[in-house]
Amino acid sequence: MFDGIYFEFPKIAFVIFFFIACETLCKMRLPSIYFPHAAQFMKNSVDSSKLLFLLKWIGIVMLILALMSPVKDEPYEIEPKEGHEIALILDASQSMETRGFDRQDPGASRFDIVKKIVRDFIQKRKSDNIGLVVFGSYSFIASPLTYDEHILSRIVSQLQVGMAGRYTALYEALAQGVNLLKMSHSKSKVAILLTDGYSTPQVDKIPLDVAIDLAKKEGVKVYPIGIGGDGEYNRAVLLKIAKETGGVAFGASSAAELKAVYEKIDELEKSEIKNESFTYLQYYYFYPLFIGLIALMLYIYLRNKRGKA
Protein backbone atom coordinates (compact mmCIF):
# COMPACT_ATOMS: atom_id res chain seq x y z
CA MET A 1 0.00 0.00 0.00
CA PHE A 2 2.77 2.43 0.93
CA ASP A 3 5.23 1.47 -1.82
CA GLY A 4 6.38 4.46 -3.86
CA ILE A 5 5.39 7.05 -1.26
CA TYR A 6 7.46 10.23 -1.12
CA PHE A 7 7.18 13.60 0.63
CA GLU A 8 6.08 16.80 -1.10
CA PHE A 9 7.88 18.97 1.46
CA PRO A 10 10.82 16.91 2.81
CA LYS A 11 12.68 19.96 4.20
CA ILE A 12 10.08 20.33 6.93
CA ALA A 13 11.81 17.35 8.60
CA PHE A 14 14.45 19.80 9.90
CA VAL A 15 11.81 21.24 12.25
CA ILE A 16 12.43 18.27 14.53
CA PHE A 17 15.82 19.75 15.47
CA PHE A 18 13.96 22.73 16.96
CA PHE A 19 12.04 20.40 19.26
CA ILE A 20 15.19 18.48 20.19
CA ALA A 21 16.95 21.73 21.02
CA CYS A 22 13.99 22.89 23.06
CA GLU A 23 13.84 19.56 24.91
CA THR A 24 17.51 19.90 25.77
CA LEU A 25 17.81 23.61 26.57
CA CYS A 26 14.38 24.70 27.75
CA LYS A 27 13.98 22.57 30.90
CA MET A 28 12.76 24.40 33.99
CA ARG A 29 15.55 25.14 36.47
CA LEU A 30 13.77 27.45 38.89
CA PRO A 31 12.57 24.68 41.23
CA SER A 32 16.17 23.56 41.85
CA ILE A 33 17.12 27.09 42.88
CA TYR A 34 14.47 27.53 45.54
CA PHE A 35 14.08 23.87 46.45
CA PRO A 36 17.43 22.07 46.44
CA HIS A 37 15.78 18.70 46.95
CA ALA A 38 13.18 19.15 44.21
CA ALA A 39 14.95 16.61 41.99
CA GLN A 40 13.97 13.89 44.40
CA PHE A 41 10.30 14.81 44.04
CA MET A 42 10.53 15.19 40.29
CA LYS A 43 11.39 11.54 39.78
CA ASN A 44 7.73 10.60 40.02
CA SER A 45 6.42 13.72 38.26
CA VAL A 46 4.81 14.07 34.81
CA ASP A 47 7.99 15.13 33.01
CA SER A 48 9.88 12.03 34.10
CA SER A 49 7.20 9.65 32.92
CA LYS A 50 8.49 7.41 30.16
CA LEU A 51 4.96 6.97 28.83
CA LEU A 52 4.36 10.70 28.59
CA PHE A 53 7.76 11.21 27.02
CA LEU A 54 6.94 8.57 24.39
CA LEU A 55 3.47 10.00 23.68
CA LYS A 56 4.86 13.51 23.35
CA TRP A 57 7.49 12.53 20.82
CA ILE A 58 5.17 10.26 18.84
CA GLY A 59 2.81 13.23 18.53
CA ILE A 60 5.58 15.61 17.46
CA VAL A 61 7.08 13.22 14.91
CA MET A 62 3.68 12.28 13.43
CA LEU A 63 2.62 15.91 13.05
CA ILE A 64 5.89 16.74 11.32
CA LEU A 65 5.37 13.77 8.96
CA ALA A 66 1.86 15.06 8.21
CA LEU A 67 3.26 18.52 7.40
CA MET A 68 5.79 16.91 5.04
CA SER A 69 2.75 15.65 3.08
CA PRO A 70 3.39 12.02 2.14
CA VAL A 71 2.03 11.33 -1.35
CA LYS A 72 2.05 8.62 -3.98
CA ASP A 73 1.73 8.90 -7.77
CA GLU A 74 -1.15 6.78 -9.05
CA PRO A 75 -0.82 6.35 -12.84
CA TYR A 76 -3.65 5.39 -15.17
CA GLU A 77 -3.99 5.16 -18.93
CA ILE A 78 -6.67 5.63 -21.53
CA GLU A 79 -6.41 2.61 -23.78
CA PRO A 80 -5.57 3.28 -27.44
CA LYS A 81 -8.43 2.93 -29.88
CA GLU A 82 -8.60 2.56 -33.62
CA GLY A 83 -10.80 5.29 -35.04
CA HIS A 84 -11.31 8.86 -36.08
CA GLU A 85 -11.87 11.98 -34.11
CA ILE A 86 -15.08 13.40 -35.51
CA ALA A 87 -16.93 16.68 -35.07
CA LEU A 88 -20.62 16.35 -35.90
CA ILE A 89 -21.89 19.82 -36.88
CA LEU A 90 -25.69 19.98 -37.00
CA ASP A 91 -27.93 22.73 -38.34
CA ALA A 92 -30.70 23.48 -35.82
CA SER A 93 -32.02 26.64 -37.53
CA GLN A 94 -35.73 27.26 -37.96
CA SER A 95 -35.83 25.76 -41.48
CA MET A 96 -35.02 22.34 -39.97
CA GLU A 97 -38.61 22.31 -38.69
CA THR A 98 -39.78 21.56 -42.27
CA ARG A 99 -41.77 18.32 -42.51
CA GLY A 100 -42.16 15.68 -45.22
CA PHE A 101 -38.47 14.76 -45.41
CA ASP A 102 -39.28 11.12 -44.59
CA ARG A 103 -41.95 9.50 -46.71
CA GLN A 104 -42.47 6.81 -44.06
CA ASP A 105 -43.09 9.46 -41.39
CA PRO A 106 -44.27 12.65 -43.13
CA GLY A 107 -45.21 14.30 -39.84
CA ALA A 108 -41.63 14.25 -38.54
CA SER A 109 -39.47 17.34 -39.01
CA ARG A 110 -36.14 17.28 -40.80
CA PHE A 111 -34.40 17.75 -37.48
CA ASP A 112 -36.17 14.77 -35.92
CA ILE A 113 -35.05 12.57 -38.83
CA VAL A 114 -31.51 13.93 -38.66
CA LYS A 115 -31.29 13.22 -34.93
CA LYS A 116 -32.40 9.62 -35.44
CA ILE A 117 -29.91 8.97 -38.27
CA VAL A 118 -27.07 10.70 -36.41
CA ARG A 119 -27.74 8.62 -33.30
CA ASP A 120 -27.56 5.44 -35.39
CA PHE A 121 -24.29 6.68 -36.88
CA ILE A 122 -22.86 7.36 -33.40
CA GLN A 123 -23.78 3.87 -32.19
CA LYS A 124 -21.86 2.33 -35.10
CA ARG A 125 -18.69 4.36 -34.47
CA LYS A 126 -17.80 2.79 -31.12
CA SER A 127 -14.05 3.34 -31.57
CA ASP A 128 -14.32 6.99 -32.54
CA ASN A 129 -13.83 10.03 -30.38
CA ILE A 130 -16.85 12.16 -31.31
CA GLY A 131 -17.92 15.68 -30.37
CA LEU A 132 -21.00 17.70 -31.25
CA VAL A 133 -21.51 21.28 -32.48
CA VAL A 134 -24.99 22.76 -32.93
CA PHE A 135 -25.65 25.95 -34.82
CA GLY A 136 -28.34 28.39 -35.86
CA SER A 137 -27.84 32.14 -35.48
CA TYR A 138 -24.76 31.19 -33.45
CA SER A 139 -22.90 27.98 -32.79
CA PHE A 140 -21.95 26.18 -29.61
CA ILE A 141 -20.29 22.93 -28.53
CA ALA A 142 -23.05 20.65 -27.26
CA SER A 143 -20.58 17.90 -26.35
CA PRO A 144 -16.78 17.76 -26.19
CA LEU A 145 -14.97 14.81 -27.77
CA THR A 146 -15.97 11.58 -26.07
CA TYR A 147 -15.83 7.82 -26.61
CA ASP A 148 -19.07 7.38 -24.68
CA GLU A 149 -21.60 6.91 -27.44
CA HIS A 150 -24.44 6.48 -24.94
CA ILE A 151 -24.00 9.94 -23.41
CA LEU A 152 -23.50 11.54 -26.83
CA SER A 153 -26.57 9.81 -28.24
CA ARG A 154 -28.63 11.06 -25.29
CA ILE A 155 -27.43 14.63 -25.87
CA VAL A 156 -28.44 14.41 -29.54
CA SER A 157 -31.92 13.21 -28.57
CA GLN A 158 -32.40 16.30 -26.39
CA LEU A 159 -31.56 18.85 -29.10
CA GLN A 160 -34.35 21.11 -30.33
CA VAL A 161 -34.91 23.23 -33.44
CA GLY A 162 -34.22 26.90 -32.78
CA MET A 163 -32.15 26.31 -29.63
CA ALA A 164 -29.29 28.27 -31.26
CA GLY A 165 -31.49 30.80 -33.05
CA ARG A 166 -33.54 30.74 -36.23
CA TYR A 167 -30.90 31.83 -38.79
CA THR A 168 -27.81 30.03 -40.19
CA ALA A 169 -24.25 30.86 -39.11
CA LEU A 170 -22.80 28.18 -41.37
CA TYR A 171 -19.17 29.31 -41.58
CA GLU A 172 -18.98 30.11 -37.88
CA ALA A 173 -20.22 26.59 -37.16
CA LEU A 174 -17.49 25.10 -39.36
CA ALA A 175 -14.86 27.12 -37.48
CA GLN A 176 -16.35 25.95 -34.18
CA GLY A 177 -16.09 22.34 -35.31
CA VAL A 178 -12.43 22.86 -36.23
CA ASN A 179 -11.79 24.35 -32.77
CA LEU A 180 -13.36 21.27 -31.23
CA LEU A 181 -10.77 19.11 -33.02
CA LYS A 182 -7.91 21.54 -32.54
CA MET A 183 -6.34 19.85 -29.51
CA SER A 184 -6.61 16.40 -31.04
CA HIS A 185 -3.47 14.35 -31.76
CA SER A 186 -5.25 11.91 -34.05
CA LYS A 187 -3.97 11.41 -37.59
CA SER A 188 -7.55 11.53 -38.82
CA LYS A 189 -9.69 14.56 -38.00
CA VAL A 190 -13.10 14.63 -39.64
CA ALA A 191 -15.91 17.19 -39.55
CA ILE A 192 -19.35 16.21 -40.83
CA LEU A 193 -21.24 19.43 -41.54
CA LEU A 194 -24.99 19.11 -42.09
CA THR A 195 -27.19 21.99 -43.21
CA ASP A 196 -30.42 22.64 -45.11
CA GLY A 197 -29.84 26.27 -46.00
CA TYR A 198 -27.61 29.18 -46.94
CA SER A 199 -25.36 31.18 -44.66
CA THR A 200 -27.12 34.24 -43.23
CA PRO A 201 -24.70 37.18 -43.69
CA GLN A 202 -26.18 39.19 -40.81
CA VAL A 203 -25.28 36.53 -38.21
CA ASP A 204 -22.37 34.67 -39.81
CA LYS A 205 -19.37 36.53 -38.38
CA ILE A 206 -16.62 34.41 -40.00
CA PRO A 207 -15.93 34.53 -43.77
CA LEU A 208 -16.01 31.25 -45.67
CA ASP A 209 -12.33 31.45 -46.70
CA VAL A 210 -11.24 31.96 -43.09
CA ALA A 211 -13.21 28.92 -41.93
CA ILE A 212 -11.73 26.80 -44.73
CA ASP A 213 -8.20 28.00 -43.94
CA LEU A 214 -8.70 27.03 -40.29
CA ALA A 215 -9.78 23.55 -41.34
CA LYS A 216 -6.80 23.15 -43.67
CA LYS A 217 -4.37 24.41 -41.02
CA GLU A 218 -5.60 21.87 -38.48
CA GLY A 219 -5.76 19.04 -41.03
CA VAL A 220 -9.52 18.62 -40.70
CA LYS A 221 -11.25 16.83 -43.56
CA VAL A 222 -14.77 18.18 -43.97
CA TYR A 223 -17.71 16.18 -45.32
CA PRO A 224 -20.53 18.70 -45.97
CA ILE A 225 -24.08 17.38 -46.34
CA GLY A 226 -26.89 19.46 -47.80
CA ILE A 227 -30.43 18.25 -47.20
CA GLY A 228 -33.60 19.33 -48.97
CA GLY A 229 -34.62 19.95 -52.55
CA ASP A 230 -32.76 21.78 -55.31
CA GLY A 231 -31.88 25.32 -54.34
CA GLU A 232 -32.66 24.90 -50.64
CA TYR A 233 -28.98 24.75 -49.69
CA ASN A 234 -25.85 26.28 -51.19
CA ARG A 235 -24.43 23.38 -53.17
CA ALA A 236 -21.53 25.44 -54.57
CA VAL A 237 -20.30 26.40 -51.08
CA LEU A 238 -20.48 22.81 -49.85
CA LEU A 239 -18.53 21.60 -52.87
CA LYS A 240 -15.86 24.25 -52.24
CA ILE A 241 -15.51 23.27 -48.57
CA ALA A 242 -15.15 19.60 -49.48
CA LYS A 243 -12.70 20.18 -52.31
CA GLU A 244 -10.35 22.44 -50.35
CA THR A 245 -10.29 20.27 -47.21
CA GLY A 246 -10.03 16.90 -48.93
CA GLY A 247 -13.54 15.73 -48.14
CA VAL A 248 -16.58 14.85 -50.22
CA ALA A 249 -19.81 16.86 -50.50
CA PHE A 250 -23.14 15.04 -50.36
CA GLY A 251 -26.75 15.95 -51.02
CA ALA A 252 -29.86 14.24 -49.68
CA SER A 253 -33.44 15.04 -50.60
CA SER A 254 -34.99 12.37 -48.39
CA ALA A 255 -34.39 10.44 -45.17
CA ALA A 256 -33.36 7.34 -47.12
CA GLU A 257 -30.72 9.29 -49.05
CA LEU A 258 -29.41 10.90 -45.85
CA LYS A 259 -29.11 7.50 -44.21
CA ALA A 260 -27.13 6.29 -47.22
CA VAL A 261 -24.80 9.29 -46.92
CA TYR A 262 -23.95 8.50 -43.31
CA GLU A 263 -23.42 4.86 -44.25
CA LYS A 264 -20.96 6.01 -46.90
CA ILE A 265 -19.11 8.17 -44.40
CA ASP A 266 -19.09 5.20 -42.02
CA GLU A 267 -16.72 3.50 -44.46
CA LEU A 268 -13.93 5.94 -43.57
CA GLU A 269 -10.54 4.29 -43.06
CA LYS A 270 -9.63 3.81 -39.41
CA SER A 271 -6.53 5.43 -37.89
CA GLU A 272 -4.90 4.90 -34.53
CA ILE A 273 -5.49 7.33 -31.70
CA LYS A 274 -2.56 7.21 -29.27
CA ASN A 275 -3.22 6.26 -25.68
CA GLU A 276 -2.77 8.94 -23.03
CA SER A 277 -1.15 8.48 -19.62
CA PHE A 278 -2.15 10.46 -16.56
CA THR A 279 -1.18 10.51 -12.90
CA TYR A 280 -2.93 11.82 -9.84
CA LEU A 281 -1.58 12.30 -6.33
CA GLN A 282 -2.84 10.08 -3.54
CA TYR A 283 -2.33 11.87 -0.20
CA TYR A 284 -1.51 10.00 3.03
CA TYR A 285 -0.98 12.91 5.46
CA PHE A 286 -4.14 12.03 7.40
CA TYR A 287 -2.59 8.81 8.77
CA PRO A 288 0.28 10.48 10.69
CA LEU A 289 -1.99 13.44 11.48
CA PHE A 290 -4.53 11.17 13.15
CA ILE A 291 -1.87 9.26 15.10
CA GLY A 292 -0.17 12.49 16.15
CA LEU A 293 -3.38 14.10 17.42
CA ILE A 294 -4.37 10.98 19.37
CA ALA A 295 -0.89 10.78 20.94
CA LEU A 296 -0.92 14.45 21.97
CA MET A 297 -4.45 14.22 23.35
CA LEU A 298 -3.43 11.22 25.49
CA TYR A 299 -0.30 13.09 26.56
CA ILE A 300 -2.32 16.13 27.72
CA TYR A 301 -4.93 13.95 29.45
CA LEU A 302 -2.40 11.83 31.37
CA ARG A 303 -0.23 14.83 32.21
CA ASN A 304 -3.18 16.71 33.72
CA LYS A 305 -4.39 13.62 35.54
CA ARG A 306 -1.02 12.97 37.13
CA GLY A 307 -0.58 16.65 37.85
CA LYS A 308 -3.75 16.61 39.97
CA ALA A 309 -2.82 13.42 41.79
N, C-alpha and C positions, 0 to 999 in steps of 0.2 A: 504493500500500500504506500509506503513512504520512500520507495526507490525513486531516485531522480529528483528529490526535493533539494532546493537551494534557497538562499535568503536574498530577498530583494534589497535589503539594507544591512549588509554584514558589518559595516563599520560601527553600528550601534553596540556591538559586542564590547567595545572598549569602555562603555559606561560602567561595566562591572568593576573596573579598577577604582572608580569613584566610591563605590560601596565598600570595597575592600579597604581603601584608605580611610574611609569614615569609621569603619569597624575597628581599625587599628588605632587611629589618632583621636577619635571623638568620644572615648569612654569617660564617664563621669569620675572626677577625682576629688570633688568637694567633700564627700562623706569621709574619706580617709584623712582629711585635714582636721575636721572637727571631732571625728570619732575614730581614733587610732585602731580600734578593734573591730571596725565595721567589716573588714574583709572576712572575719569569722562568720558574721551574720549573712554575708552575701553569698556564701556557698550554697545555701538552700533557696536563694532568691530566684526571680524570674529570669534575669539575665544569664544565670549560670546553668539554666535548664538545657540539657542537650536536645530535648524534644523541641523546645521553642527555638533554639538556635537552628535546628534542621528545618523547621517549618518556615522560619524567616528567610533562610537562604534559598529554599525551594521556591518560595514566592517571588523573590527578587530575580532569580535566574529565569523562571518561567515567564515573568513579565518582560524581561529583556528579550527573550526568544520571540515572544509575541510581537514586540516592536520591530524586530528584525524581519518580520513578515516572511515566514516560510511558505514557499510556493512550489508548484510543480507544473511543467508544461504538459498539457494533454493534447496530443495531435489528433486530427481526424482528416479524412480525405473525402472529396466528392469523386465517386467513381467515374472514369472516362466513359463517354457514350459516343456511339456512331450516329451522326446526324447533322442537321443544319441548325443554325440559329436564325429564326424566322420572325419578322415583324408583320403581323396581320394588321392592315390599315383599312378600316371599314367606314364607309360613308353612312352617316346617320342623319343627313339633312332631311328637310321636310319632304322632298320628292321621293324618298324611300318609303313613304306611306302608300304609294301607288299600288293598287291591287290588280289581280289578273295575271301576275307573272307566272303562276303555277296553274296549269290547266286542271290538275287534279284537285287543287284547293284554291279556287278563284277568289275566295273571300280573304285569303291571307295576303298581307302586304309584302312588298319586295324585301323589306327588312326582316320580317319573320322568316321568309324562305332562306335568306342569306344566313341568318343566325343558325338555322338548322343544318345547312350544308357546311358551314364553317365548323360547327361543333363536331360533325362527323369527320371532317378533315383533321381536326385536332386529335380526336381519339385514335386515328390511324398513325399519327406521327409521334409515337411513344418515345422515341429516342431523340426528339428534337427539343431544343430550348426555344420556347415560343413566347413572344410578348404581344401586346395588343394596343393599338392606337385607334381612337375613335375621333371622327371629325365631323364638323358641320360648319358653323360660322367661325369656329376655332377648333383646335385639336388638343387632345390630351391623352396621356398614357393611362389606359384603363387597367393594364397589368404589366409589370416588369417581366423580363425574361424568366421563364420557369419551366421545369420539366414536369410539373404536376398538371397533367391534362385535366384532371377532375376539377381542380379549382378554376383553371382557365375556362373550361367549358361552362362552369356555373356562372362565371362573370359574364360570358357572352350571352347566356340566357337571360340575364337581368338588364341588358342594354335596351334602350328605348329610342325611338325616332324623335329627333328634336332635342335630345339631351345635351347636344353641343351647339344648338342654334339651328336655324332653318336654312341658312345659306351654305355655300360650299367653298371652304378654304383648302382646295385640293393640293396646292404646292406646299403650303405650310404643313399639311398632314404628311406629305412625303418627307419633308425635312425632319419632322418629329419622329417618323419611323427610322430614319437614318441615325438620329441621336440615340434612339433606343438601342441600336446595334453598335453604337460607337465604341463602347468599352469591351466589346466581344473580342476574343482571341481566336475564334473559329476561322478556319480557312474558307468556310462557305457561309456568307451572309446574304439572306434573301428577304426582300420585302414584297409582300403581295398586296397590291393597292387596288381596292375595289371602289368603284364609283358609278353613279347613274346620271351624272350631269357634267356641267361645265364649271370651271373655276369662276367664282364671283369676285371681280376685281376690287369691290369695295371692302371686302373682308380678308382677302388673300394677301397677306403682308409680305410674302416672299416670292420673288420672281421665279419663273419656271427654270431658267438657266442656273440660278443659284442653287435651287433644290437638286437639280441634276448633278451639278458640280460636287455638291456635298456627298451624294451617293457614290459618285465615281472616286472621290478622294478616300472614302471609307471602304471601298471595294464591295459595295452593296449591289447585288443584282436585283433589279426590280421587275416584277411580273404584274403589269397593270391589267385590270379586268374592267371592261365597261359593260354594264347591264342595261337592257332596255332596247327599244326599237331604233331604227336608223335616225340619226340626228339628235337623239336624246343625250348622248355623251360625246365628248370631244375625241373622236377616234385619232385624229392627227397628233394630238398632244400625247395620247397614250402610246402611240407608235414611236414617237420621238423619245419618250422616257425609256421604253424597252430597248430601242436600238442603241442609245448612248450608254446604257448601263449593262448591256449584255444579256438582257432578259428577253421575254417574248410577250407581246400584247395579245390579249384575248377579248372576244366579244361574246355576249350571251343574251339572247332575247327571250329565254325561258328558263325555268328552274332546271329542266333536264339538261340544257346546254351548260348552265352554270355548274351543275354537278360534274359534268364531263370535264370542264375546265380544271376544277380542283383535283380530279382524278389524274389529269395530265400532269399537273404540278406535283402531285404525289410521287411521280416517277423520277423526281430529282435524284441525282447521284449523291450518295451519302459521303460525308467527310468526318474525320475524327475531331472531336472536341477534347482538348487536353484536360486531364483531371487537375483539380486544384487542391492544395494542401493548406490547412489552417491549424492554428494552435490557440488554445485559450488557457488562461492561468487558473489553476485550482489552488485556492488559499487554504492554509492550515493553521493560521495564527490563533484560531479560536480554541485549539487544543491546549497549547501552553497557557493561553490567557485564562481559561477555565481552571486549570490546575493551580496557576499562580494565585488567582483570587480566592480559591478554596483554602489554599495553604495560609495566606495572609489573614483570612477571616478566622481560621482556627488559631493562628498565632495570637491575634488580638483577644479572642475569647479566653484562651488559656492564660494569657498574661494578666488579664484583668481579674480572672478568677483566683489566680494564685496571689495576685497583689492584695486581694481583699481578705485572703485567708490569714 
